[in-house]
């Protein structure tokens, strides 16, 4: 009972501190905006530790945060090898290939109503394909190394980037396009000087959605065949060995990588689309 009371008190303290910071005179400072979610996360981790230790929860069911952190440090080289294999090779390569393919197809579709009407339904069909169905097929086609994972990721990120790019290219008004024509600008100058810049907010929406899809696709694809390295492979084998602290260590790394990747795309978006009302 005392552990539950301690958890409630810590939650109340964290709540009180965050409310004071959020409603105080320093709430607009960048450091405070970072501190508020950090305090919330720390509060959750401390309560997690207290409840697991206090109620003697079996580590097979739920390990403590301290055990997960210990595993992160003790298995550093192995976790880095898994991260390099899954995130850098599989997810990043597939993300770049899928993004470039979506951009190229969007420009082609923009020039032809026939392509637009044909490609978008095919793209939506590809987006509806279950990853558990296409991953084994791609492993057979491209082998069990990172190439098959990159192919899965490319298929998963293709559709959201394509749809948002096509919508962005059509966002300019008739008056803007007529003005470019009065200046004697053809399709390509209009595309690069007017339509692509106007489409950037839409494109970044697709790119940010695709960041999480890329990580999920690369990790899940490794469940269906991979060399003896990779985050999906490690999660699968560690779960079979009941090493749940290792599983959670991989999950923590994946969550941190996904958050960092999404934050990087948001930062680039702010620099590129500084002129857009959403960034003011």
C-alpha positions as CSV (number, residue, x, y, z in Angstrom):
1,X,0.0,0.0,0.0
2,X,2.8,2.4,0.8
3,X,4.2,2.0,-2.7
4,X,0.9,3.1,-4.2
5,X,0.7,6.1,-1.9
6,X,4.2,7.1,-2.8
7,X,3.3,6.8,-6.5
8,X,0.3,9.0,-6.1
9,X,2.3,11.6,-4.2
10,X,5.0,11.7,-6.9
11,X,2.4,12.1,-9.6
12,X,0.7,14.9,-7.7
13,X,4.1,16.6,-7.2
14,X,5.0,16.3,-10.9
15,X,1.5,17.6,-11.9
16,X,1.9,20.6,-9.6
17,X,5.3,21.5,-10.9
18,X,4.2,21.2,-14.5
19,X,1.1,23.3,-13.9
20,X,3.2,26.0,-12.3
21,X,5.6,26.0,-15.1
22,X,3.0,26.0,-17.9
23,X,1.0,28.8,-16.4
24,X,3.9,30.9,-15.0
25,X,5.6,33.9,-16.5
26,X,8.4,31.8,-17.9
27,X,6.1,29.4,-19.8
28,X,7.2,30.8,-23.2
29,X,10.9,30.2,-22.7
30,X,12.3,27.4,-24.9
31,X,14.0,25.7,-21.9
32,X,10.7,25.5,-20.1
33,X,8.9,24.0,-23.1
34,X,11.5,21.2,-23.0
35,X,11.4,20.9,-19.3
36,X,7.7,20.3,-19.0
37,X,7.6,17.1,-21.1
38,X,10.8,16.0,-19.4
39,X,9.3,16.3,-16.0
40,X,6.2,14.4,-17.1
41,X,8.4,11.6,-18.6
42,X,10.5,11.4,-15.5
43,X,7.4,11.2,-13.3
44,X,6.1,8.3,-15.3
45,X,9.4,6.4,-15.1
46,X,9.7,6.9,-11.3
47,X,6.2,5.7,-10.8
48,X,6.8,2.7,-13.0
49,X,9.9,1.8,-11.0
50,X,8.1,2.2,-7.6
51,X,5.1,0.1,-8.6
52,X,7.1,-2.7,-10.2
53,X,9.4,-3.0,-7.2
54,X,6.8,-2.4,-4.6
55,X,4.3,-5.0,-5.9
56,X,7.1,-7.4,-6.9
57,X,6.1,-7.7,-10.5
58,X,7.8,-10.5,-12.3
59,X,10.5,-9.1,-14.7
60,X,9.1,-11.5,-17.4
61,X,5.9,-9.5,-17.3
62,X,7.3,-6.0,-16.8
63,X,11.0,-5.2,-16.1
64,X,11.9,-2.0,-14.1
65,X,13.3,1.0,-15.9
66,X,16.6,0.6,-14.0
67,X,16.9,-2.9,-15.5
68,X,16.2,-1.6,-19.0
69,X,18.8,1.2,-18.5
70,X,21.3,-1.4,-17.3
71,X,20.7,-3.5,-20.4
72,X,21.2,-0.4,-22.6
73,X,24.7,0.1,-21.1
74,X,25.7,-3.5,-20.9
75,X,24.6,-4.4,-24.4
76,X,25.7,-1.2,-26.1
77,X,27.7,-2.6,-29.0
78,X,25.0,-5.2,-29.8
79,X,22.3,-2.5,-29.7
80,X,24.3,-0.2,-31.9
81,X,24.8,-3.0,-34.4
82,X,21.0,-3.6,-34.4
83,X,20.3,0.1,-34.8
84,X,22.8,0.4,-37.7
85,X,21.3,-2.6,-39.5
86,X,17.6,-1.7,-39.0
87,X,17.4,2.1,-38.9
88,X,20.3,3.3,-40.9
89,X,20.5,0.7,-43.6
90,X,16.9,-0.5,-43.8
91,X,14.7,2.3,-42.7
92,X,16.7,5.3,-44.0
93,X,17.5,3.7,-47.4
94,X,13.9,2.7,-47.9
95,X,12.7,6.2,-46.8
96,X,14.9,7.9,-49.3
97,X,14.0,5.6,-52.2
98,X,10.3,5.8,-51.4
99,X,10.4,9.6,-51.0
100,X,12.3,10.2,-54.3
101,X,10.0,7.7,-56.2
102,X,6.9,9.5,-54.8
103,X,8.2,12.9,-55.8
104,X,9.0,11.8,-59.3
105,X,5.7,10.0,-59.8
106,X,3.9,13.1,-58.4
107,X,5.5,15.4,-61.0
108,X,4.6,12.9,-63.8
109,X,1.0,12.6,-62.5
110,X,0.8,16.4,-62.3
111,X,1.4,16.6,-66.0
112,X,-1.3,14.1,-66.9
113,X,-4.9,13.6,-65.7
114,X,-4.7,10.1,-67.0
115,X,-1.8,9.3,-64.8
116,X,-3.4,11.0,-61.8
117,X,-6.5,8.9,-62.2
118,X,-4.5,5.7,-62.6
119,X,-1.6,6.2,-60.2
120,X,-3.5,7.4,-57.1
121,X,-5.8,4.3,-56.9
122,X,-2.8,2.1,-57.4
123,X,-1.0,4.0,-54.7
124,X,-3.9,3.6,-52.3
125,X,-3.9,-0.1,-53.1
126,X,-0.3,-0.4,-52.2
127,X,-0.9,1.5,-49.0
128,X,-3.6,-1.0,-48.0
129,X,-1.2,-4.0,-48.5
130,X,-0.6,-5.6,-45.1
131,X,3.1,-5.5,-44.1
132,X,2.9,-9.1,-42.8
133,X,1.9,-10.1,-46.3
134,X,4.5,-8.2,-48.4
135,X,7.5,-8.6,-46.0
136,X,7.9,-12.4,-46.6
137,X,7.5,-11.9,-50.4
138,X,10.2,-9.2,-50.4
139,X,12.5,-11.4,-48.3
140,X,12.2,-14.1,-51.0
141,X,12.9,-11.5,-53.7
142,X,15.7,-9.5,-52.2
143,X,17.2,-11.8,-49.6
144,X,17.2,-11.7,-45.8
145,X,19.6,-8.8,-45.5
146,X,18.7,-5.1,-45.2
147,X,17.7,-4.7,-48.9
148,X,14.4,-6.5,-48.4
149,X,13.6,-4.3,-45.4
150,X,14.4,-1.2,-47.4
151,X,12.0,-2.4,-50.1
152,X,9.2,-2.8,-47.6
153,X,9.9,0.6,-46.2
154,X,9.9,2.2,-49.7
155,X,6.4,0.7,-50.4
156,X,5.1,1.9,-47.0
157,X,6.2,5.5,-47.3
158,X,5.4,5.9,-51.0
159,X,1.7,6.5,-50.8
160,X,1.5,9.2,-48.0
161,X,4.3,11.2,-49.7
162,X,2.7,10.8,-53.1
163,X,-0.8,11.9,-52.1
164,X,0.5,14.9,-50.2
165,X,2.8,16.0,-53.0
166,X,0.1,15.7,-55.6
167,X,-2.3,17.8,-53.4
168,X,0.4,20.4,-52.8
169,X,1.2,20.8,-56.5
170,X,-2.5,21.6,-57.1
171,X,-2.6,24.1,-54.2
172,X,-1.7,27.2,-56.3
173,X,-4.5,29.5,-57.5
174,X,-5.5,30.1,-61.1
175,X,-4.4,33.8,-60.7
176,X,-0.9,32.7,-59.6
177,X,-0.5,30.4,-62.6
178,X,-1.8,33.0,-65.0
179,X,0.7,35.5,-63.6
180,X,3.6,33.1,-64.3
181,X,2.3,32.6,-67.9
182,X,2.2,36.4,-68.4
183,X,5.9,36.4,-67.5
184,X,6.5,33.8,-70.2
185,X,7.3,31.0,-67.8
186,X,6.8,27.5,-69.1
187,X,5.9,24.4,-67.1
188,X,9.3,23.7,-65.5
189,X,10.0,27.3,-64.4
190,X,6.5,27.4,-63.0
191,X,7.0,24.1,-61.2
192,X,10.3,25.0,-59.6
193,X,9.6,28.7,-58.8
194,X,5.9,28.5,-57.8
195,X,4.3,25.1,-57.5
196,X,7.0,23.2,-55.6
197,X,7.6,25.9,-53.0
198,X,3.8,26.1,-52.5
199,X,3.6,22.4,-52.2
200,X,6.3,22.2,-49.5
201,X,3.9,22.3,-46.5
202,X,2.0,19.3,-48.0
203,X,5.1,17.4,-48.8
204,X,6.5,17.8,-45.3
205,X,3.2,16.5,-43.9
206,X,3.7,13.3,-45.9
207,X,7.4,13.1,-45.0
208,X,6.6,13.4,-41.3
209,X,3.9,10.7,-41.5
210,X,6.4,8.5,-43.3
211,X,9.0,8.7,-40.6
212,X,7.1,6.5,-38.2
213,X,6.0,4.2,-41.0
214,X,9.6,3.7,-42.0
215,X,10.7,2.5,-38.6
216,X,7.7,0.3,-38.1
217,X,8.2,-1.3,-41.5
218,X,11.9,-2.0,-41.1
219,X,11.4,-3.6,-37.6
220,X,8.4,-5.7,-38.5
221,X,9.9,-6.9,-41.8
222,X,12.8,-8.4,-39.8
223,X,10.4,-10.8,-38.1
224,X,10.1,-12.7,-41.4
225,X,13.8,-13.2,-42.1
226,X,17.0,-11.4,-41.3
227,X,20.6,-12.1,-40.5
228,X,21.6,-12.5,-36.8
229,X,21.4,-8.8,-36.3
230,X,18.7,-6.2,-36.3
231,X,16.1,-4.7,-34.0
232,X,13.2,-6.9,-35.2
233,X,15.4,-10.0,-35.0
234,X,16.6,-9.1,-31.5
235,X,13.1,-8.4,-30.2
236,X,11.8,-11.7,-31.6
237,X,14.7,-13.8,-30.2
238,X,14.8,-12.0,-26.8
239,X,11.1,-12.5,-26.3
240,X,11.5,-16.2,-27.0
241,X,14.3,-16.2,-24.3
242,X,12.1,-14.2,-21.9
243,X,14.7,-11.5,-21.8
244,X,12.1,-8.7,-21.6
245,X,14.6,-6.1,-20.5
246,X,16.4,-6.5,-23.8
247,X,13.0,-6.2,-25.7
248,X,12.3,-3.0,-23.9
249,X,15.8,-1.7,-24.5
250,X,15.2,-2.1,-28.3
251,X,11.8,-0.5,-27.9
252,X,13.3,2.5,-26.1
253,X,15.9,2.9,-28.9
254,X,13.3,2.7,-31.6
255,X,11.1,5.3,-29.8
256,X,14.0,7.7,-29.4
257,X,15.1,7.2,-33.0
258,X,11.5,7.8,-34.2
259,X,11.1,10.9,-32.1
260,X,14.5,12.3,-33.3
261,X,13.7,11.5,-36.9
262,X,10.3,13.2,-36.7
263,X,11.9,16.2,-34.9
264,X,14.5,16.5,-37.5
265,X,11.9,16.7,-40.3
266,X,10.0,19.3,-38.3
267,X,13.1,21.4,-37.9
268,X,13.8,21.2,-41.6
269,X,10.2,22.1,-42.3
270,X,10.5,25.2,-40.2
271,X,13.6,26.3,-42.1
272,X,12.2,25.6,-45.5
273,X,8.6,26.8,-45.1
274,X,9.4,29.8,-42.8
275,X,7.1,31.9,-44.9
276,X,4.0,29.7,-44.4
277,X,1.4,31.0,-41.9
278,X,1.6,27.7,-39.9
279,X,5.3,28.5,-39.0
280,X,4.6,32.0,-37.7
